[in-house]
């Protein structure tokens, strides 16, 4: 199984994790309340994606490569 492991500095209820293609199409979305979260990305095609992590306090966006 291919996974993406995410570690958050602080867990706030209903932190939203979204993965987008570089064209802006939403690929998947999950909510978490945990400091450490694992997303199964096995069904996502190999390529480069944007991940957006947001909660009521802030939003973080970064690229990641699915190999």
C-alpha positions as CSV (number, residue, x, y, z in Angstrom):
1,X,0.0,0.0,0.0
2,X,1.3,3.5,-0.9
3,X,0.6,6.0,1.8
4,X,1.1,9.7,2.6
5,X,2.0,10.3,6.3
6,X,1.1,13.7,7.7
7,X,2.3,15.1,11.1
8,X,0.5,18.2,12.4
9,X,1.9,20.5,15.1
10,X,-1.4,20.8,16.8
11,X,-4.7,18.9,16.2
12,X,-7.8,21.0,15.9
13,X,-11.1,19.3,15.5
14,X,-12.1,18.8,11.9
15,X,-8.8,19.5,10.2
16,X,-9.5,19.1,6.5
17,X,-6.9,17.4,4.3
18,X,-7.4,17.8,0.5
19,X,-5.4,16.6,-2.4
20,X,-5.7,18.4,-5.8
21,X,-4.2,17.8,-9.2
22,X,-2.0,20.6,-10.6
23,X,-5.0,21.5,-12.8
24,X,-7.0,22.2,-9.7
25,X,-9.3,19.1,-9.7
26,X,-10.0,17.8,-6.2
27,X,-8.7,14.2,-6.0
28,X,-9.7,13.4,-2.4
29,X,-10.7,14.9,0.9
30,X,-10.5,13.6,4.5
31,X,-11.1,15.1,7.9
32,X,-8.9,14.3,11.0
33,X,-8.6,15.2,14.6
34,X,-5.3,13.5,15.1
35,X,-1.7,14.9,15.2
36,X,-0.6,12.0,12.9
37,X,-2.7,11.0,9.9
38,X,-2.0,8.5,7.1
39,X,-3.7,8.7,3.7
40,X,-3.8,5.8,1.3
41,X,-2.7,7.2,-2.1
42,X,-2.4,3.9,-3.9
43,X,-5.4,4.7,-6.2
44,X,-3.9,8.1,-7.2
45,X,-1.9,8.1,-10.5
46,X,1.8,8.7,-10.3
47,X,2.5,12.4,-10.6
48,X,2.7,15.7,-8.8
49,X,-0.2,17.0,-6.6
50,X,-1.0,19.8,-4.2
51,X,-2.1,19.0,-0.6
52,X,-4.0,21.6,1.4
53,X,-4.4,21.2,5.1
54,X,-6.9,23.6,6.7
55,X,-8.7,24.3,10.0
56,X,-10.4,27.2,11.6
57,X,-7.0,28.9,12.4
58,X,-4.9,28.5,9.2
59,X,-4.3,26.9,5.9
60,X,-1.2,25.1,4.7
61,X,-0.5,24.2,1.0
62,X,2.4,22.2,-0.4
63,X,3.3,20.0,-3.4
64,X,4.0,16.3,-3.1
65,X,5.0,13.7,-5.7
66,X,3.3,10.3,-5.9
67,X,5.9,7.8,-7.1
